Amino acid sequence: MTVETKKETLGFQTEVKQLLHLMIHSLYSNREIFLRELISNASDAADKLRYEALHNSALLESDPHLEIRVDFDKDAKTVTISDNGIGMNREDVIAHLGTIAKSGTADFLSTLSGDQKKDSQLIGQFGVGFYSSFIVADKVAVETRKADSEEGVRWVSDGSGEFTVEAIDKETRGTTVILHLKPEAEEYADGWRLRNIIRKYSDHISMPILMVKESMPTGDEEEAPAEDKAPEWETVNTAKALWTRSRSDISDEEYKEFYKHVSHDHTDPLKWSHNRVEGKLEYNSLLYIPGKAPFDLYNRDMQKGLKLYVQRVYIMDQADEFLPMYLRFIKGVVDSNDLSLNVSREILQKDPAVDSMKTALTKRVLDMLEKMAKKEPESYAGFWKEFGQVLKEGPAEDHANSERVAKLLRFTSTESQGTDQDQTLEGYVSRMQEGQDKIYYISAENPKAAANSPHLEVFRKKGLEVLLLSDRVDEWLMSHLFEFDGKSFVDTARGDLDLGAMDSEDEKKAQETAAKDNEDLVKRVQDVLAGDVESVRVTHRLTDSPACLVVGQNDMGLQMRRIMEAAGQSMPEAKPIFEINPEHPLIARLDREADEDRFADLTRVVFDQASLAAGGQLDDPATYVQRLNKLLLEMAG
């Protein structure tokens, strides 16, 4: 087959130029990762071909045995990594090697800390593994042919900002990467060095990684092999899917390296669970809890899900049907004997076997988290800082496991020493006072604002613990978490506060008397604020503050309303309830004010202050300042 040579010189995407400069000039602390990344890419290419061949066996041509080959040439100072996987055509080469995919170099660059060793571990997590070639090479050539194409492509670059692409004759499908080593990286043109790196990072790859067999030198020149003897290739890695092996045969280091392979996260996992299930369903699962949250954790379109295999045959990279959305940070592999080989995303969603596996795998993850929370509280605290807000999505998404997830949640409360979320619901219930049958909470922009809210004054007076919620997801969580251990949740800033048995009969009578004695004041205030409030009433919440705003029992909270509005949602108008404390000197002064204009100004100032204390924003801050200055001048006069 002869192709017409057409050589074209193109420029890299701007972000790639930045990345190449970083690779070439900065990341020298762990050079050997280049081989791990290129082998992982080759493994992915072979997996993709294996899957495509399920529907089109012609793609395998006359070469059905998938493998990866690693070779070197000491004289030419090159290292070559070849695979017979899916390969690339001209468009693929330009798209994949000239630009960065959705994961984004910009995110990669913004994450760098300046510590070379730590920064080098980010390679791969952001889809930039191929470019690690330039850590050891001053020139990289890629020769490739796609399985359904007759034309091969050669891509060459020295990392300076441009690359060339030309058509070539290539008999076999797949991709060959040829690295021309820098003088300071010539150590990698060595068989034993390459073998050690492969066994260290890629032993778990489930297809053979081959290298030319090297004989130990004997010193007998007569035994030197003939020059025309064909090289003998041998498998360097175990080449057996790690998840199919017995747990007792796998070391912790092997588990950790496999995690790095499947997740492209190059920090160690926090925990893992390896299980084989037999019975009505037969499958292997290997699930990992990462140590660090990925950069796109809160992007609902993030790459998520487990690697799916059916009878050791790769099916898809992100099978997200096997775990609920709130566990999207879990990485790993599931290999089933019970799913049809012609599975598609639609079939997966309707397959009852998938539902059963999802239930079991979710239970497995929750088991891991429960054991960690109980036996390793420090490790769990670290997990919570990374993934706590995502886990808070659980009660709304997984009603069957709502109680289990609730036990895993952590909150700041008025019992906390600082702002860390370190209190459990079980701990709260154990500290409840005699006669208390509710769990109290308050939502605010931040823990400090929650802790200083005037709505907590009566709770401090009575020694009642209150959960301080400030995460964006908290108010949504509480709209789905109705009770825990038989105790209902109560928002301290919502509705008419009823402390039930926590109020004595004398206190209840005093509240009724205060409401009756201040009916005229309440009406005057109501008349001034008629267009801004739902109603005005005497408070049972306050002991030190003059007034506060309360959300209606069935209205959306202020924090959730702001989130919805920021997302572009139009929200129905909802007016707050204004509660006043007649025991406060300012409200007593207000009650004595005979001048209706001054009464109105003072009422407006108190109302605006209550709105600010609740974390709200004033519609007309300039008018508030004018009223306040006017009153201050009158007081000074």
N, C-alpha and C positions, 0 to 999 in steps of 0.2 A: 504494500500500500504506500503510495506516494502522495504527499500533500504539498500544496503550494505554500512556500514559506512567506509569511507575512509578519514582519517584526514591528512592534509598536512600542513606543516609550510613553509611559504615563506617570503622572504624579500621585503621590499618596494623599489621602484625606489629611486635612490639617492636624486632626487629633492623632493620627498615626505617626506623623512626623515627630510630634511631641513624645509619643510613646517610644519610638525608635531611639530618639536622643537619650531618653531615660535608660533604656535597655543597654545601649552601647557605652554610656558614660558613668552610670551610677550603680546598677544592681550587680555587683560582683561578689557579694557575700555568699551566695549559694548557687554557683554556676551550674551545678549538675542537674538542676530542675529542668533544664531544656529537654533532656531525654525523656523524663517523665511526661512532659506535656506533649511531645511529638508522638510518643507511643500511645497516650490516651486518645489523641486525635485519630491515629491509625485504627485503634480499637473501635472508636465510634463509627468510622467509615465502613469497617467490616460489618458491624452490627446493622448499619443502615442497609447495606447490600443484602444481608441475610433476610431482613424483613421484606424488602422489595421483591426478593426472589420467591417469596411465598406466593405472590400473585403472578410473577413473570419469571419462570425458571430459566428463560433464555439469557437473563442477565449474568448468570454464572458462567456462560460460555463453556469452554472445556476445562475450566479451573474451579471446581466446587470447593476445594479445601482452602479455607481462609486462614491467612497467617500474616505475621509481621516479621520482617527481616531487618536486622541491624548489622551493618558492615563498616569497615574502616580501611583506610589506606595510609600507612605511616609515611610513605614517601610523598604522596600527594597532599598529606595533611588534611584528610577529609573524613567525615563520618556520614554514613548514608542510612536513612530509615525508609523502608519500603513497605507498602501494603498492597494487597490485591482486593481492596474494598470497593466502594461505590465510585470513587474517582470524581473528577471535576471536568466540566467543559470550560470554554473560554470565558463565558459569562460568570460562571461560578468562581473562577480564579480571580477575576477582577473584583467581583463583589466581596469575596471572603478574604483575599490577601491584600487588597488595596484600601479597604475601608474597615471600620469596626461596626459590628452588629449592634442590635438594640441595647445590649448590656452596657455598652458605652465606655470609651476611653475617658471621656470627661469625668464620669463617676469614678473611674479608676484613679485618675490623676488627683481628683479632689480628696481622695481617701488617704493618699500617701502621707506618712508622718515625718519623713526625713530620716528615719532609721532604716538603713539599707537592708538589714537582715529581715526586719518585719515587713518592709515594703515588698521584698522579693516574694514573700509568701502570698501576696495578693494575686500574683500572676495565675491566670486560669479561672479564678473566681469571676472575673469580668470579661471572659471570652477573649483574652489576649494571649493565650498560651503559645500560639505559633510564633509570635514575635520574640519569645524568649530565646529563639535560635540566635538572635543577634547579640546575646550575652557572650557567646563563645565563637561566633563566626563573623568574619568581615565580608562574606559573600554567601548568599543562600540561593540555591537553584531548586525549583520545584518542577518535576516532570510528571504529568498526570493525563489520564484518559478516562472519561466517564464510561460506565458500563454499557450505556445505550448509544455510544458515539463511536465513530470511526476515526475521528481526528484527535490527536494528542496535542497537549499544550505545554510549553516551557515558560516558566516565570522565573526571572532572575532579578536580584536586587543586592546592592551593597549597603542598604540601609541609609543612604544619604538623602533620600527624599524622592527618588524615582525608581521605577521598576520597568522591565521590558517584558512583553508577552509576544510569543510567536508560536505558530503551528509547527508540530513535529510529527514524525512517524513514531508510534509507540505500539508495539505488538500486543502488550498485555494491558488489561484495565488496571486501575488503581493509581496510587500516588507514590512518588519517590522524592524524598527531601534530601538534598545534598548540601552539607555544611562544609564550607572552606574555613578551617579553623584559624583563629588569630594566633600569633606566635605565643602569647601567654596562655593559650588554651590547648596546646598541642598534646597535653597529657591525656586528652580524651580519644586520641587516635591509638588506643591500646585496648586489646581484647579483654584483659582481666579487669581493667578499670570500668569498661562498659558493662561487663557481666555483673559486677558488684552493684552498679547503679540500678540495673534492671531488677535484680533480686531484691534490692532495698525498696524500690518504689512500685514496681510493676509485676511482682510475682503472682499477684491475684488475677491478672488479666486472663479472661476465660478462653483465649485462643493462643496458640503457640507463638512465642517470640523466638526466632531462630537466629543463631550466629554461626559463622564458620568454625568448625571444630579445630581447636588448637592443641597440638601435642606438646607434652612437656619435653623440653630439650634434654637429649641424652648425651650429647657430646660426641656421638658417633656420626661422622660426616657421611659414611656409606649408607646410613639409613634415611638420608634426606629424601623427601618425596619427589617423584618425577614432576617436572614442570607442567606437563600436559595432563596431570591427574586432576579430575574434577574435584572442586572443594566439597567437603562433607559438612552438611549443616546439622546442627543439633539444637534441641529445645532448651532454652535457658531458664524459662519460668516454669512454675508448677502447671500452668495451663489448665487448671481445674477451677470451675466456678467456686469461689470461696464460700458462698452461702450454701452449697450442697455438701460441704465437708462437715465432719463432726466438730462440735464446739471444743472438745478436748484436744483436737489436733491443731487448733488455731491460736496463735499467740496474740496478746494485746497489741503488739506492734503491727501484726498483719491486719487486725481489725481496723486500726487507726489509718493505715495506709490505704485500705480499701475505701474507707470513708472519704478520704481525700480524693480518691479517684472518682467516686460517684457524685460527689457534691461540688468539686472544684473549690472547696474551702480548704486552705492549707494550714489551719490550726486544728488541734486535736478535738475530737468530739467529746461531749460531756459524759454521755452514757450511750450504751447500745443494748439491743435485745435481739438475740438470734434464736429462732425457733423453727421446728418442723412440726407441721400439723398433719395428722393422719385420721381418717374416718370418712364421714360423708364427703368432706372436702380434703384434698391433699395439696399442700403448698408449703414452700419455705419462705420465711421472711427474715430480713435483717434490717432492723430499724435503728436509726441514730438520732440522738438529740444533739444538735450542734452546740459548741461552746460560745459562739458569737452569732448575733443576728446578721443576716445578709443585708446589704445596703437597700434592697428594694422590698423589705419585709411588709411594708404598709401599702404597697402597690398591689391592688387586687388582680392585676394582670401579670404579676411576677411569675417566673417559671417555678412551678411547684409540682409536687407529686412524686411517686416512687418510680424507679425503673421497673418496667414490667417485662417478665419473661414467661413464656409458656413452654414447659418441658425444655428449659435451657435455651430456647430460641428467643432472641430479643424481639420485642413487639413495639414498645414505645418508651420514650425517655421520661416524659412527665405524665404518668397515669394518675390523675388527680381524683379518680373516683374511689380510691381505697381508703382515704382519710378525710374527715370533715375539714372545712375551710380553716377553722381555728387552730388546726394542727398542721398548717401548711409549711411550717418550718422543719418538719421531720423529713429526713433524707433516708434513702436506703433502696432495697430491692425486694420485690415479691415475685416468686416463681411458682406458677400454678400448673397442676396437671389437669385441671378441670375446665379451663376456659378454651373455647374453640380457637383454632389457629387463625381463622379468618376474622378475628375480632376487629371491630372498628369502634370508634368512640361511641357511636349510637348504640351498638350492641352491648358494649360494656355497661352503659347506663341502665339497660333493661335486664341484664343477666342477673337472676336471683343469686347466683354464686358470688357475684361481686358484692351484693348487699351483705351476705353472710360474712365474707372476708373483711368488709369494711367494719362491721360490728366487732369482729374479733381483733382486728389490728388497732382499732381505737381503744379497746379495752387494754391491749398490750401496752400502748403508749401511756395511758393513764396509770397503769400499774407501775411503770418505770418512774413516773413523776411522783406517785404516792410514796414509793420506797425511798426515793431521794429526799423528799420533804421530811420523812420521818427519821431516816438514818443519817443523812448528810445535809443538815439544815444550812450549812454555809454554802455548799454547792448549789442547793436549791435557791438560796438568796441571789447567787450570781445568775442562775437561770432566769429568775423572776425579773431581774433588772433588764435582761435582754429580750425576754419574750412575754412578760406579764400582761402587757396591754393586748396582745393577740389572744392569750388564753382567756381574757375577759369576754371575748366574743362567744365563748363556749355555751353558756346557759341559754342564749338566744337561738343558737344553731343546733344544739344537740340536747333536746328535751330529755331523752332517755338517760343521759349521763349528767344532767344538770346538777344533781346533789354532789356527785363525785367531783365535778369541776369546781363547784362552790367551795369545797374543802381545800382545794389547791390555791384558791385566790388569796391574795395578800393586800392589806390596806394600811394606810396611816390612820391612826385614831387619836383621840384626846389622851390615850394612855401611852402613846409613842413618845420616846425621848427626843426624837428629831423628826425629819420629814421622810425617812425611809418607810417604804410599805412593808411592814414587818409583823402585822397583826393578822391572825386568822379569825374566821368566823366562829370556829370552835372555841378559840380563846375568849372571844367576846362573850359568847353564851355562858361560858364558865364563870365569868366575872359579873354577870347580871345580878342586880339587886333582888332581894325577895319581893315578889309581887310584880316584877317587871316582866312583861310578856311581848315586848317589841324590841327590834334592833333599829337604832336611830342612826341616821346619816345626814350629811349635808354636802352639796356640790358647790364648787367654786373654781375660779380660774387657776389657783395654785394652792398648795397646802397651807401657806401662811394666811392667805385670805380666808380659807375655810376655818382655820383655827381661831381667827380673830372675829369671826362673824357674830353680829349681835344676836342672831338666832340661837346661839349656844348658851346665852346667859343663864337661863333657868336650869339648863342641864348641868352647868358648873355648880350652881347653887345646890342642886340635889345630888351631885356626885354621879350623874349618869354618863356613861361612856358614849361617845358619838364617833362614827366613822367619818373621816375627812376625805372626800373624793375630789380629785382634781384632774384626772386623766380625761382626755376627750371622749373616750369610750364609756366612761363611768355612768353617765346618766342613761345612756342606751342600755347598759348592762342592768341597771336597777329597774328599768321598765320591763324586764323579762325575768328578773330574779325576785320572785314574789315572797318567798319565805325560806328559812333555813332552820332545820331541827324544830319545825313546828312554830317558829317565831316569825311573825311578819315584819317586813321592813317599813319604816316610816321616815319620810323626808321631813326634817325639822323646819324647812322653809316652805312647806306646802300645806294648804288647807287649814282647818281649825285644830290647833294643837290640843290633843286630849291625852294626858299622861295617865289616865285611868287610876289604878290603885296607888300610883306614885304621888298623887295629890290627896291630901287629907281632906276630911269633910269641912274643916275650918277654912282651908285654902279655897275650896270650891265655893263656899258661901261668900268669901271675900271677893272672889272674881265676879260673882253675880251682882254683889253690891256695887263694885267699881263700875261695872257696865251700866247699871241703872243710874248711878249718881252722875255719870258723865254723858248722858244721852244728849244734852243740849250741845256740849262741846263737839261730840261726834257729828251732830247734824251740821254745825257751822263749818267744820272741816270738810264734810262731804259736799257742801254747797260750793266751796272754793275749788275743790278738785274734781268736780262732777264729770268732766270730760276725760279725766286721766286715770281714774281708779274704778274698780268694780264696786267697792264698798269701803267704809271706814269702820273700825271697831277698836275696842279696848283690848290691849294685848295681854296674853298670859305668858309670853315668851321672854319678855325683857325685864331686867332688873336694874341695869345701868344706863341703857341707851334710851333716847327720847322716842324713837319710832323705828319701824322696819317695814319692808315690803314683803308680802307673802304671795306665793303663786297659788292660783285656784286649784282645788283638788284634782280636777280633770284637765288642767292646762299643761302645756309643755314647759319644762324648766328653761330658765334663762340661758344656761350653758348650751343645751341642745338646740334651742332656737337659733343661737348665734352660729352654730355649726351648720344647721340646715340652710340658713340665709347665705352663709359663705359659699355653700355648694350651689347656690343659684335657685334654691327652692323658695317659692312665694308662700309666706306663712300667714294664716288668719290672725287678725288683730286679737290680742288678749290683754286685758287690763289687770294690773295687780290689785291685791287687797292691801290697804294701808292700815297698819296697826299702830296705835299710839299708847304711850306709857304715862298715864296721868300722875304717877308718883315722881316723875322726873321734873326738876325745877323749870326746864324750858317749856314743857307742856303746861305746867301750872301757870307760868307767865303768859303763855298763849291764851289760856282760859280767862285770864283777867283782862286781856286787851279789849278795850271798848271801841277803839278806832278800827272800823272794818277794813280800811285800806292797809293799815299796818298789820292787822290780823292776817289778811290775805298774803302779804309779803312774807311774813314770818312763817306761815303755813307752807308756802311754796319752798322756802329755804329748807325747812325741816324735811319736806317731801324729797327734794333733790338730794339732800345729804343721805337719806335712807336709800335712794336709788344708787348713789355712788358706793355706799357701804355694801350693797348687794352685788357689786361688780358690774353695774350697768353704766351706760353712757348717756349723758344729758343731751336732749334734742337741741337745747338752746343754752349752751354754757355761758355765753356772754350776758344773757339776761340774769342768770343765776348770780354771776359775779356782781352785776349792778345792784341787785337786791341786797346781797350780802354787804357790799360796801355802804349802801345807804343805811342799813341797820347799824353797822359799826360806827358810822359818823354820828348817828342819832344818839347812840350809847355814849360816845366820847363827848358829845355836847352836853 
